[in-house]
Amino acid sequence: MRPSILILGGSGQAGSDTAALLRRWHPTVPLTIAGRDLDRAQRVAGEVGGATAVTIDLRRRDLGLPDDAVYSAVVAALWDDRLNGLRYAQDRGLPYLSISSGLLDIGPEVVAGAQRASAAPILVASHFCAGIATLAALDVAGDLDRIDSIRLGLILDETDTGGPAGTADLERWSAVTAAGLVRHDGVFTWLSADTTQVDVRAVDGAQMAGHSIPILDVPSLALATGAPDVRVDLAVGESSSRRRGKAASIEIRIDMTGTDATGTSRRLSRYLIHPHGQRPLTAVGIALGVERLAGLRGDPVRPGIHTPESLIDPGYAAQRLSEIGAVLADAPPDSAGPGGESAGQALDPWQEVLARWDLSADGAPLATPGSDLLPVRWNGRPAMLKRANTPEERAGAAVLRWWGGDGAAEVFTHEGDTVLMERATGDGDLMAMALGGRDDEATRILCDTVAHLHRNRPGAPATDLVPLREWFASLAAVREDGPRYARSWEAAEALLADPRDEVVLHGDVHHDNVLDFGARSWLAIDPKCVTGERGYDYANLLTNPDLPTAAEPARFARQLDVIVTASGLPRERLLRWVVAFAGLSAAWFDEDGDSGRRDRDFAVADLAAAHLSDAAGRAVRALS
C-alpha cells in the first residue's frame, strides 16, 4: 500500500481544500490530516474519506509523530516557522512542499536545501495561489515566440484572504517591507514604497488601488520566459462579483507583449477568474505540486530545490483549473483609453433609469450571458439594477417579484425588462462554508431556503411557467447517446409521469444563488421559470458542478442524509431525481462543449445510481 501524504495544517483552509481535491483526483491515495486540534483534524479526515488524523508539534524536529510513522510526502499548508516540517522530510528522504514562506522568508529554506542537497526534493511554492498565477501566465505565454513584458494584476477580495493562516502570512510579509520587486530592462529592481502604487483594472472595468509586491512570481516568470520586464501588482478590496451581490471572486489579469512565430508584435490580455475566490485556486496549486512530488504524475522528482513552473506543465494546470470552474478568458476592452469606454460612457445605457428612479451608481456595470447589472444606491441603501436580455431572465424576474421578498431578494420596483432589487451585503458565503468544514450547515441553509420558496402562496407569477417535462428536452434529445444518458432519461420519464408535490420551482438552486443579505439572512436570487415536483430543486443541491467536492463518495452520502432529513423527501425518490437532473445538467454542458463539467455530473449520477442499487439489494436480502 502506498504510504500516506502528511498534510501539516490539514484542518485549515488550504490544507482541507487540498485534501478534498487530492481525494477527488486520486480516490485511493492515503492522506493524513495533521493539526494541533485532533478533533478538528478528525472531522476533516472524516469529510475527506480514506484519511487519518494526527496531532503535531511544530516545535519538535520529529513533529511529535511516532517513530514508526511512514509517509510519502510532507506538505506544509501553514508557515513552518522553525523548519521542523522540512527537517522531518529531509531526515526521512521525503519530498517537501511549502506555501507560506514568501519571497522574503525563503532564505532559511534555500539554505537548508543547499546544505542537504541530496536529501529530498523541496518544492518552494510560496507564489500567489501556490503557483497558479505563474502557471496561468506561462500557459498564455505559449502563444508567443518571444516575450518582452509580463504584468500580473492580482485582485484579492478583502473577505477572502485565506483564513487566519493566510491573513497572518499577508501581515508578516507586509511588515517586512513595503517595497516592490520588479524586473526592469533585465535587472531585478526594488521599488521604494512611495513608487509602488498603481491601479489594477478589474474585469468589470473598475480601477482598484494596488501596489507592486515582492513575490516569487516575479523571478519565476522572468527566468522561465526570459522577459526583461516583469511586474506583479496586488489590489485588495471588493471584487467584481461582490459588487454585483454575489460571492467573493478572485481575478488575475495577465498582460503580455512580445512577438509570435511569424515575428508579428502582439499584446495579450487575459483574466483568470474563479467565482469562489482564491481558495479553489490555491488548492489546485498545492495539489498539482503534491501530484508531482508524491509520484502520482510524471517522472520521479530529483532531490534539490524546485519551483512550481519547473515541475508542472502549464497546459495540464490549465486543464485542472477548468475542471474546478476557473475561467481563463480574453480581457474586455479597457474601461478607459484608446478603444475603450470611459466610466461615464459605460453608464450611458443606465442614465435614464438612474434619473427616473433617483438612483446613484455604486460600482461599475456588469454583464452576464443573460442580463446587464449595475450596483446602485436607492434611498441610501445598496441595491442592484438588473436588465434582462433573454426571455428566460425576464420570466425569472417575474418569479422573483411573485415571491415578494419572502425567501428571496426583494424587488423594489420594475418596469419592462428592468428591475431594481435588493443587493446582498453580508459576509457569508455558502461555497466557502461547504469547502471549509461547514458543509452540513451550508446544505441545511440551502434546504431551509428551498422549503421557504416552496410554501403555498396566493396567485401565480405573471409569466408562463415551463413544465418540467419541457425543461428536460435537452436530456430527451440525447437519451440514446450512451448508457448514462439513457439511465438518466429512464429515471426522468418515470418521475415526470408520476409527479408529486408540484410547486413553482427555483430551478437553479446552488451555493452561489443563495446569498447572505445580512439582517435579512439567506435569500435566493436568479430563479428560472419552472414548475414541477419539489424534489427537482433538492436534487440540484447534490449536483453543483462548481463545487470541487460534489462527486466525492463520502461527501455525497453525508449530504444525502442531511437533505433527506431537512426536506422530508423519501431517500429513494430524491436519488432518482439526482440521477435525472445530473443527466440533464450533463446534456446542457455537452451543448456548451464543456466535457469537464459534463463528466462531473455523470460522476454524481453514478453515485446516486450506486446508492439506489445498494438500497434495492438490501430490500431483496430482507425478503429472502
N, C-alpha and C positions, 0 to 999 in steps of 0.2 A: 504494500500500500504506500502511496506517495506520502511523504511527511507533510505536516500541516504548515500553512503560511501564517506566521506570527504577525498580527497587526497591532502594534503599540498605539494606544489611543483608539482602539477599535470600537469603543462605545460612543465616541464623539461624532460630530457631523461628517467629517471627511472619512474617518475610519469606517463608520457604519455604512455610509453610502458606497464606499469601495467594496466592502464585504458583500453587500447586496448585488453589486454589479458583477463581481467575480463569480458569485454563485449562479447568476443568470448565464454568464458566458461559459462557465465550467462547472456543471452541476455536481460533479463527484469530487472536486478538489477539496481536501480538508482545510478548514480555516480555524484559527484560534483568535478569539476576541480578547485582547489584553487591556486591562484598565485598572484604575485604583479602586473603583467601586465594583465589587464582584456581582452584586445584584443587577446593576445596570448592564454589565458585560453579559451576564447570563440572559437577560431579557433580549439584548441584540442578537446573541447567538441563537436563541430560540426562534426569533423572527427570520433570521437568515436561513436556518436549517443546515444540518450537516456541519455544525460548528461547535466548538467547545469554548469555554470561558475560563480565564485565569486572572489573578491579580498580579501586578508587577510593582516593583520599587525601582524607579529610575535612578535612585541614589546608589544602587549596588551594581557592581560590574556584572554579576550574574542575574541581575534583574529580579532576584528573589525567586527564580524559577527552579524547579527540581533539576538535579544533575543529570538525570536520565531523559530529560525532555529533548525531543528531536524535531527539528523544523527544516523546511526547505528554503525559507527566505524570511527576512525581517523587514517590516515596513514601519517606518516612524511617521505616523499620521498626526504627530504632535511635535513640539520642539524638544529634541533630545539634547537638553542643555548641557549635560555632563558627558555626552557622547558615550554613555554606557550601553545604549542600544547598538551603536556602531561597533564598540569593542566586543560586545556579546557576539555579534555576527562575525567579526574578524577572528575571534578566538575559535570559532567553530567552522570557519570557512564558508559562511553563508552569505548570499547576496544581500545587500542592504539598500534601502531606498529612503530618502528623506525629502520633506517638502517645506520645512519651516525655517531653515537657517537663513535663507535670503542671501543676496549678493554680499552684504556687509558682514555676515556671520559664517561664511563658508570656510574661512581661513583654517580653523581647527579641523574641520572635516577633511580638507585637502591635505593638510599636514599629516593627519592620521592615516589617510590613504597612501600618501607617499612613503611614510615610514614603514608601512607593511604592504607594499605594492602588490605582492603576490598572494596576500591572504584571502581576498574576496573581492567581487565586483561591488562597486559603490555607485549608485545612481543618484546624482545630485539633481533633484527635481524641484528646487525652490523657485521655479519660474511662475509666471502668472497662471493660475489654474493647473499647476503641476506640469507645465509644458504645453498645454493645449493652444495657447495663443501663438507660440512659436511654431508648432506643428501645422496649425491652420495657415499661417503666413507662408510656410515653406510649400504647402500644397498649392497656394496661389502662385508662388514663385515658379512653379513648374511651367507656367505659360510664357515665361521669359527666358531668353538665352543669356542675357547679361543684365545684372540688376545694379542700378545706380543708387537707389534710395529706398528705404523701408521706414514707414512710420505707423506705429500702432497707437490707436486711441482706445483706451480701456474705460468703459463706463460701468461702475460698480454701484448698485443701489445701496443707499445708506442703511437699509434694513437687512442687507444681505452680505455681511462682512465675514461670515463663516463661523458663527458661534463664538463662545468665549475664547477658544484657542486661536481662531482666525483673527479676532479682534486684538488679542494680545500680540500676535505677530505684527500686525499693522502698527500698533502703538510702539512696539520695540524698534521696528525699522525706522519709523519717523523720528523717534527720539535720538537715533544715532546721527542722522544728518538730514537736512532739508535740501541738500544739493541733488542735482540730477546727473545721470551718466548718459552720454550720447557718443556716437561715433561720427566725427565730422571730418570730411576730407581724408578719411583713412586713419584718423587718430582718435583714440578713446579719450574723451574730454569730460571733465567735471564742470557742470554749470553751477554757478553760485545760486543761492536760494532766491535772490531777487531777479534772476533771469530765467527761472524755470516755469513761470506762469504762462499758461496757454489755454485757449478754449478747445474743448473736444466736442465735435459735432455728433449729436445723437441721430438715430435713424429717422426720427420724426422731424429733423431739422433744427431742433433746439440746440443752442450753444451752451455747454456746461463748463464751468470754471474748473480747470485742471492744471496739472504741472508735470514736468518731466520727472521721472523716478529712476533711482538706481536699482536696476533689476537684471537678473541673469538673462532675460530675453534679449537684451541689447548685445552682449558679446556672442551669445548663441547664434542669433540671426546674422550678425556681421561676419562671423567666421565661417558659418555654414554657406553663405551666399557670396561672400567677397564684396558685399555692398559697402561703399566707402562712407555712406551717410545712413545712420540708423538712429531712431529715436522712439521711445515709448513714453506715452503720457497717460496719466490716470486722472479720472474725474469721479468723485463720489457724491451722489445726490439722488434725486428722484429719477428713476429710469423711465423710458418712454412708455412702457406698458403700465406702470403705476400712474402715470399722468392720465391715462385713459381708463383708470379704475380697475385695472387687473393686477395680478400678482407681480412682484418684483422680477424683472428680467435682467439679463446681462447682455451687453453689446461690446463687441470688439471690432473696431474699424481698422481695416488693413489698407493702407495706401502704399503703392509701389510704383516706381518708374524704372524704365530700362529699355531694352530692345529685344525683339523676338528673333526667331531663327532667320528671318529674311532681312534683318538689320533695320526693321521699322521701329521707330521710337513709340513706346506705348506707356500709358498711365493706367494702372488698375486700381479700382477702389471697391472693396468688398466689406460686407458686415458678417461676422459670425454672431448669431443671436440664439439664446435659449430662453424660452418664456418663463423658466423657473429659476433663473439666476445662476450664480456661479457654482452651486453645489453639484449639479449633474456634470458640468464640465470638469471640475476638479476630480470627481470620482473617476471619470473616464481617463484623465491624465495619469492618475495613480495606477489604475487597473491596467492600462497599457504597459506601464513600466514593470508592474509585477508579472504580467504575462511573459515578458522577455527574461526577467531575472530568474523566475522560477522554472524556466524551461517549458512553459506552456505554449510558446510560439517561437519559432525561429531557432537558430543555432545557439549553443551554449554561449553565455557571455563571459568573456575573459576577465580575470581579476584586474583591478585598477579603477580609476575614476571615469565615470561616464555622465553624459547629459542626455535628456530625452531625445534630441534630434540625432544623436549618434547611435541610438538603438532602435528607434521606432520609425517605421515608414509613414510619411505624411499622408499618403493616399489611404493607407489602412486606417489611420487615425480619423480621417475624414469620413470613412465608411462607418466607423463606430459612433462618431458624433451624430451622423444622420439617423442611426438606429435609435438614439435616445431623444430624438426630436429637435436637435440643433439644426440650424439653417445657415448655410453659407451662401449669401446672395450678393448680387451687384448692388452697390450703394446707389440710392436715388440721387438725382441731381442736387448739388449743394443748395442749401436754403438761401444763400446769398452769393453774389459774384457772377462771373460770366456763365451764361447758360442756366442759371438757377433763379428761383423766385426769392425775393426778399420776404422778410417776415410779414410785412404789410400785404404784399401780393398774395401770400399763402392764405391770408384771412379774407381776401376779396369775396369768395363764394359764400362766406358766412355773414358779411356785414349787414345785409338787410334783416336777417333774423335776429342778429345781435341787437340791432337798434329796436326792432319791433317788440322784443321780449325784455328789453332793458337788461341785457347781459354784458358781462365783460369777459374777454378771453383770459383763460388761466393756464395756458400751455399751448404748445404747437399743435396744429391739425394732424390727425392721424387717419390712416386708411387701412381697411381690411378688404378681403375679396368681395364682401357684400355690402359694405357701408363706409361712410365717412364720419369721423368723430372729431369733436372739439371740446376739450375741458374748459369749463366756464365757471363763473360765479354768478349766482342768482339770489338776490335779496341777502347777500352776504354769506351764502352757503355754497359749498362746492357742488357742482352739477356737471352733467355731460350732455352735450348736444349730439344727437345721432341722426344721420340722414341715410335712409335705406336706399340701396341701389338695385336690389333684386326683389322679385315677388316673395321669396321665402323670408327675407328680412322684414318686409312690410307686414306679412302675416304674423311673424314672431312679435313684432311691436304691438299688434292688436291683442295678442295673448297677454303680453306684459301689462297692457292697460287694463285688461279684464281682471287680472289678479289684484289690481288696486293697491299695490304696495304691501299686500299680505303674503309674506313668504318670499317676495321678490322685490327687486328695486322698484321704487315708486316712480311713475310717470307724472311729472308736474303739469305738463301741457303738451299738446301735439297739434300739428297742422300738416296735412298732406303726408309726405314721406318723412317728415322731421319730428322728432320727439325731444323734449327736454326732460331728463331723468336724473334720479338720484345717483351720486357718484360715491363709490366705496373709498373710505379713507382710513379704515382700520389697519392694524399691523399684521393681523392674522393671515396665514397662507396655508390652505389645506394641503397643497402638494408638499410644502416644506414639512408640515406635520407628518404626513404619510411617510416621508423619507427620513424623518428624524426621531423615530421611536414612538410616535403617537398615531400610528396607522389606525388603530381601533377607534380612537377619538375622532379622527377625521372622517372615517366611514360613518360613524353614528351621526355626526353633524350633517353629512350628505343625506342620510336616511331621514333624519328629522325634517330637513328642508323639503325633500320629496313628499313626505307624508303631509306636510303643511300645504303644499301646492295641490295635492290630490283631494283636499277637502271639498265637500259639497258646497257649491256656490250658486246663486241665482243667475239665470240667463246664460249667455254663451258669448265667447269672443266675437267681435264684429269682423269676422273673416271666415273664409271657407277652410275648414279643418280637413287635413288629409287623413283618411283611414289608414291604419297600419298595413293593411293588405297592399295598398298602393305604395306605401312607404318602402315596402320590401321588394319593389320592382327590380332593383339592381341585382338582388340575390336571385330572384326568379330567372333573370336573364342568363345567369352563369351556372344554373343548377346542374348542368351536365358537363361542366368544366372541371371534373375531378371529384374524387370521393369526399373531400372536405366540404366543398360547396354543396354536394348532394346531401350530405348529412345535415348541414345547417338548414337547407331548404325543407327537408323532411320534417325537422323539428318545427320550423316556422309554419308550414302548412297545417300541421296538427293543432298548433296553438291558435292560429288565426281562424280555424274552423270552429273552435270552441272557446270564444272569448269570455273572460270573467272580469268583473270589477272594472268596467270601462270608465275612463276619465279623460279630461283634457291633459295630455302629457306635456312635460317639458321638452322631451325629445333629444336632449343633448346634455344630460347631467354628468358632470365630471368635476375634478378638483379645481379647475380654473373657471368654472361657470357658477360657482357658489363662493361669494366673496364676503370679507369682513367689513360690515358697514358700521363699525364702532358701536354706539349705543343701541343701534337697531339690530345688532348681532349679525348672523349669517343670512344672506339673501341671495336668491338666484338671479342670474342675468341671461340674456341671449337665448330665450326659448325658441323652439321651432313652432310648427303649426300642425300638430299631430294629435289624433285621438285614438284611443285603444286601451288595451289591458294595462293596468298599472305595473305589472311585472316587468314591462319593457324598460321603464325608467330605472328600476333597480338593477336590471341586467347591465345597464350602462356602467354602473359603479364598478363592476368587476372587469370591464373591458376598456380600460383607458390606455391607448397605445403610447401616450406620452409619459406614463408612469413606469419608470425603469423596472420596478418590482412586480408589475402586473402579472407576468407569466411565471412567477416563482411558485412552485407547488405548495410550499408551506404557507406562504402569504395568501395564496388563493383560498386554501382550506380555512384559514383563520378568518379572513374577511367574509367568506361564505357564511360561516357561523354567525358573525356579527350582523350581517344583513338579514338573515333568516329570523334572528331574534328581534331585531328592530322593526322589521316590516310586517312580520306575521305571515309571510308568504310560505307556502309549502316548499320544502327544500327541492324536491324533485321538479316542481314546476319552474322554480327560479333557475335551476340548472338548464332546463330545456330552453328557457328564454336566453340564457347566456350563449348556448350553442347557436341559437338562431341569430341573435344580434351580432355575435362575433363574426359569423359568416357574412352578414350584411355589411358590417364595417370593413371586412376584408375586401368585399366586392367594390366598395367605394374607393378604397386605396388602390385597388387594381386599376380602376378607371383613371386614377391620378398618376399611375405609373410608379407608385411608392411600394415596392416589394418588401422593404424592411418592415414597415408598419403592418402591411398585409400579413406577413408571416408571424408577427407578434399576436395579431388577432387569431390566426389559426392555432397558435400555441395555447391561447386561453380557451378556445373551443375544445381543443384536445383535453385540457384539464377538466372542463365541465363534463365532457363525454365520459372520461375515465371515472369521475365521481358517480355518474348515472349508472355506469356498468357495475361499479362496486356495489351500489345500492341494490341493483337487480340481482346480483349474485347472492347478497345476504338474504334477500327475500326468498330466493329459491332454496337456499340452505335451510331457512327457517321452516319451510313447508315439507322438507324431506325428512 
